[in-house]
Amino acid sequence: MICLIDTSAWVEYLKGSVKGARIKDIVDNQSNILIVHSVVLSELASKLARDGKSTLVIYDVLGLGNLKLVDELPLNSALDAGKEHAILKKAIKRISLIDVMLMKVADTFSATIVTTDHHFEAYKKAVII
């Protein structure tokens, strides 16, 4: 399975919470291909810094053998994300533009989004833990 791991999932994974243990099962499964977008790493660094934790743990995440780092979003996908965000924002008040951008990245790779964020319930290929 190709999995785009959302920031909320990485937070739980690093905490070692009950949800994090379920995410760890997905991450540790070497038959899964993990995708992480650079914006997720930015969000993760922000969360760790706000919580007074070291951001160096992100390098451990990047060292996972089945992980692919993505740092682009095609122009058409970026524009589509903006339009879709405007529509979704009416129904899901707290959905962020980054969430919708990650949906477009997942579409590009035919990936399933692994998340703990219920904003992704609007995305057909989300696994909400």
C-alpha positions, 0 to 999 in steps of 0.5 A: 500500500502507498501511504501518505503519512499526515502530520497528526499521524507522525505526532502520535507515532513519535509519542508512542501512543495507542494510536501511534502503535497502530501507525507504527504497524503501518510504518514498520510494514516494509511492503508499504511505501511511505510518502511524506511531503516536506510541508508535513515535516515543517508542521511536525517541526513546528509541533515539536518546537511548540512542545519544547521537544527536539526536532532532531527526531525528524531525521529518524523518520527520514531514515526509514527505508521505505520512505519517499520524501516529496517536496513538490505539487504540480501546478494544476494540483496546486490550483485544484487544491485552492479551489477545493479548499474554498468548497470544503471550507464551507462544510468543514470549518477547520480544514486547512489548505495544507490538508487539501494540498496533501489530498492532491499529493495523495491523488498524484501517487494513488496513496492512502492518507494515514491520519488522526485528523478528522478533517480528512473524512472528506477524502475517500482514501483516508484511514483515520486512526 
